[in-house]
């Protein structure tokens, strides 16, 4: 049976779940009140830190789902994403509009990656 390991586990969720060679991250959000570019940068910094914690990195991304509170922010989010994502290692990706946990959150990243 494949082992499941959970990190930063709370009553509602874990920030990282490892199953076999796959890493699942909880949705990552930025700092409330900042613009979408700043929130995106913060989200991606959190993704980098969480993946590093379990011995992986952005070159091992498998799939990323991005939720924007307003699709009008798509170009600003993509500008930060394009500067961050490792070319030649881009994941399968989807982006949609959704009402997030609070109106102060403008973007949320849901990440699945492979172990390095």
Contact map, one row per residue, 1 for C-alpha under 8 A:
11100000000000000000000000000000000000000000000000000000000000000000000000000000000000000000000000000000000000000000
11110000000000000011000000000000000000000000000000000000000000000000000000000000000000000000000000000000000000000000
11111000000000000011000000000000000000000000000000000000000000000000000000000000000000000000000000000000000000000000
01111100000000001111000000000000000000000000000000000000000000000000000000000000000000000000000000000000000000000000
00111110000000001110000000000000000000000000000000000000000000000000000000000000000000000000000000000000000000000000
00011111100001111100000000000000000000000000000000000000000000000000000000000000000000000000000000000000000000000000
00001111100001111000000000000000000000000000000000000000000000000000000000000000000000000000000000000000000000000000
00000111110001110000000000000000000000000000000000000000000000000000000000000000000000000000000000000000000000000000
00000111111111100000000000000000000000000000000000000000000000000000000000000000000000000000000000000000000000000000
00000001111111000000000000000000000000000000000000000000000000000000000000000000000000000000000000000000000000000000
00000000111110000000000000000000000000000000000000000000000000000000000000000000000000000000000000000000000000000000
00000000111111000000000000000000000000000000000000000000000000000000000000000000000000000000000000000000000000000000
00000000111111100000000001000000000000000000000000000000000000000000000000000000000000000000000000000000000000000000
00000111110111111000000001000000000000000000000000000000000000000000000000000000000000000000000000000000000000000000
00000111100011111000000011000000000000000000000000000000000000000000000000000000000000000000000000000000000000000000
00000111000001111100001111000000000000000000000001000000000000000000000000000000000000000000000000000000000000000000
00011110000001111110001110000000000000000000000000000000000000000000000000000000000000000000000000000000000000000000
00011100000000011111111100000000000000000000000000000000000000000000000000000000000000000000000000000000000000000000
01111000000000001111111000000000000000000000000000000000000000000000000000000000000000000000000000000000000000000000
01110000000000000111110000000000000000000000000000000000000000000000000000000000000000000000000000000000000000000000
00000000000000000111111000000000000000000000000000000000000000000000000000000000000000000000000000000000000000000110
00000000000000000111111100000000000000000000000000000000000000000000000000000000000000000000000000000000000000011110
00000000000000011110111110000000000000000000000000000000000000000000000000000000000000000000000000000000000000011110
00000000000000011100011111000000000000000000000000000000000000000000000000000000000000000000000000000000000000111000
00000000000000111000001111110000000000000000001001000000000000000000000000000000000000000000000000000000000001110000
00000000000011110000000111110000000000000000000000000000000000000000000000000000000000000000000000000000000001100000
00000000000000000000000011111000000000000000000000000000000000000000000000000000000000000000000000000000000111100000
00000000000000000000000011111100000000000010011000000000000000000000000000000000000000000000000000000000000111000000
00000000000000000000000000111110000000110110000000000000000000000000000000000000000000000000000000000000101110000000
00000000000000000000000000011111010001111110000000000000000000000000000000000000000000000000000000000000111100000000
00000000000000000000000000001111110001100100000000000000000000000000000000000000000000000000000000000000100000000000
00000000000000000000000000000111110000100000000000000000000000000000000000000000000000000000000000000001100000000000
00000000000000000000000000000011111000000000000000000000000000000000000000000000000000000000000000000001100000000000
00000000000000000000000000000111111101100000000000000000000000000000000000000000000000000000000000000000000000000000
00000000000000000000000000000000111111100000000000000000000000000000000000000000000000000000000000000000010000000000
00000000000000000000000000000000011111110000000000000000000000000000000010011000000000000000000000000000011000000000
00000000000000000000000000000000001111111000000000000000000000000000000000011011000000000000000000000000000000000000
00000000000000000000000000000110011111111100000000000000000000000000000000000000000000000000000000000000000000000000
00000000000000000000000000001111011111111110000000000000000000000000000000000000000000000000000000000000111000000000
00000000000000000000000000001100000111111111000000000000000000000000000000001001100000000000000000000000001100000000
00000000000000000000000000000100000011111111100000000000000000000000000000000001100000000000000000000000000000000000
00000000000000000000000000001110000001111111110000000000000000000000000000000000000000000000000000000000000000000000
00000000000000000000000000011100000000111111111000000000000000000000000000000000000000000000000000000000000110000000
00000000000000000000000000000000000000011111111100000000000000000000000000000000000100000000000000000000000000000000
00000000000000000000000000000000000000001111111110000000000000000000000000000000000000000000000000000000000000000000
00000000000000000000000000010000000000000111111111000000000000000000000000000000000000000000000000000000000000000000
00000000000000000000000010010000000000000011111111100000000000000000000000000000000000000000000000000000000000100000
00000000000000000000000000000000000000000001111111110000110000000000000000000000000000000000000000000000000000000000
00000000000000000000000000000000000000000000111111111000000000000000000000000000000000000000000000000000000000000000
00000000000000010000000010000000000000000000011111111100000000000000000000000000000000000000000000000000000000000000
00000000000000000000000000000000000000000000001111111111110000000000000000000000000000000000000000000000000000000000
00000000000000000000000000000000000000000000000111111111100000000000000000000000000000000000000000000000000000000000
00000000000000000000000000000000000000000000000011111111000000000000000000000000000000000000000000000000000000000000
00000000000000000000000000000000000000000000000001111111000000000000000000000000000000000000000000000000000000000010
00000000000000000000000000000000000000000000000000111111100000000000000000000000000000000000000000000000000000000011
00000000000000000000000000000000000000000000000000111111110100000000000000000000000000000000000000000000000000001111
00000000000000000000000000000000000000000000000100110011111110000000000000000000000000000000000000000000000000000001
00000000000000000000000000000000000000000000000100100001111110000000000000000000000011001000000000000000000000001000
00000000000000000000000000000000000000000000000000000000111110000000000000000000000001001100000000000000000000000000
00000000000000000000000000000000000000000000000000000001111111000000000000000000000000001000000000000000000000001111
00000000000000000000000000000000000000000000000000000000111111110000000000000000000000001110000000000000000000111100
00000000000000000000000000000000000000000000000000000000000111110000000000000000000000000011000000000000000000111100
00000000000000000000000000000000000000000000000000000000000011111000000000000000000000000011100000000000000000111000
00000000000000000000000000000000000000000000000000000000000011111100000000000000000000000011110000000000000011110000
00000000000000000000000000000000000000000000000000000000000000111110000000000000000000000000111000000000000011100000
00000000000000000000000000000000000000000000000000000000000000011111000000000000000000000000111100000000001111000000
00000000000000000000000000000000000000000000000000000000000000001111100000000000000000000000001111010000001110000000
00000000000000000000000000000000000000000000000000000000000000000111111011000000000000000000001111110000011100000000
00000000000000000000000000000000000000000000000000000000000000000011111000000000000000000000000011110010111000000000
00000000000000000000000000000000000000000000000000000000000000000001111111000000000000000000000011000000010000000000
00000000000000000000000000000000000000000000000000000000000000000001111111000000000000000000000110000000000000000000
00000000000000000000000000000000000000000000000000000000000000000000011111100000000000000000000000000000000000000000
00000000000000000000000000000000000100000000000000000000000000000001011111111000000000000000000000000000000000000000
00000000000000000000000000000000000000000000000000000000000000000001011111111100000000000000000000000000000000000000
00000000000000000000000000000000000000000000000000000000000000000000000111111110000000000000000000000000000000000000
00000000000000000000000000000000000110000000000000000000000000000000000011111111000000000000000000000000000000000000
00000000000000000000000000000000000110010000000000000000000000000000000011111111100000000000000000000000000000000000
00000000000000000000000000000000000000000000000000000000000000000000000001111111110000000000000000000000000000000000
00000000000000000000000000000000000010000000000000000000000000000000000000111111111000000000000000000000000000000000
00000000000000000000000000000000000010011000000000000000000000000000000000011111111100000000000000000000000000000000
00000000000000000000000000000000000000011000000000000000000000000000000000001111111110000000000000000000000000000000
00000000000000000000000000000000000000000000000000000000000000000000000000000111111110000000000000000000000000000000
00000000000000000000000000000000000000000000000000000000000000000000000000000011111110000000000000000000000000000000
00000000000000000000000000000000000000000001000000000000000000000000000000000001111111000000000000000000000000000000
00000000000000000000000000000000000000000000000000000000010000000000000000000000111111101100000000000000000000000000
00000000000000000000000000000000000000000000000000000000011000000000000000000000000111111100000000000000000000000000
00000000000000000000000000000000000000000000000000000000000000000000000000000000000011111100000000000000000000000000
00000000000000000000000000000000000000000000000000000000000000000000000000000000000001111100000000000000000000000000
00000000000000000000000000000000000000000000000000000000011110000000000000000000000011111110000000000000000000000000
00000000000000000000000000000000000000000000000000000000001010000000000000000000000011111111000000000000000000000000
00000000000000000000000000000000000000000000000000000000000011110000000000000000000000001111100000000000000000000000
00000000000000000000000000000000000000000000000000000000000001110000000000000000000000000111110000000000000000000000
00000000000000000000000000000000000000000000000000000000000000111100000000000000000000000011111000000000000000000000
00000000000000000000000000000000000000000000000000000000000000011100000000000000000000000001111100000000000000000000
00000000000000000000000000000000000000000000000000000000000000001111000000000000000000000000111110000000000000000000
00000000000000000000000000000000000000000000000000000000000000000111001000000000000000000000011111000000000000000000
00000000000000000000000000000000000000000000000000000000000000000011111000000000000000000000001111100000000000000000
00000000000000000000000000000000000000000000000000000000000000000011110000000000000000000000000111110000000000000000
00000000000000000000000000000000000000000000000000000000000000000001100000000000000000000000000011111110000000000000
00000000000000000000000000000000000000000000000000000000000000000011100000000000000000000000000001111110111100000000
00000000000000000000000000000000000000000000000000000000000000000000000000000000000000000000000000111110100000000000
00000000000000000000000000000000000000000000000000000000000000000000000000000000000000000000000000111111100000000000
00000000000000000000000000000000000000000000000000000000000000000000100000000000000000000000000000111111110000000000
00000000000000000000000000000001100000000000000000000000000000000000000000000000000000000000000000000111110000000000
00000000000000000000000000001111100000100000000000000000000000000000100000000000000000000000000000011111111100000000
00000000000000000000000000000100001100100000000000000000000000000001110000000000000000000000000000010011111100000000
00000000000000000000000000001100000100110000000000000000000000000111100000000000000000000000000000010000111110000000
00000000000000000000000000111100000000010010000000000000000000000111000000000000000000000000000000010000111111000000
00000000000000000000000000111000000000000010000000000000000000011110000000000000000000000000000000000000001111100000
00000000000000000000000011110000000000000000000000000000000000011100000000000000000000000000000000000000000111110000
00000000000000000000000111100000000000000000001000000000000011111000000000000000000000000000000000000000000011111000
00000000000000000000011110000000000000000000000000000000000011110000000000000000000000000000000000000000000001111100
00000000000000000000011100000000000000000000000000000001010111100000000000000000000000000000000000000000000000111110
00000000000000000000111000000000000000000000000000000001000111000000000000000000000000000000000000000000000000011111
00000000000000000000111000000000000000000000000000000111000100000000000000000000000000000000000000000000000000001111
00000000000000000000000000000000000000000000000000000011100100000000000000000000000000000000000000000000000000000111
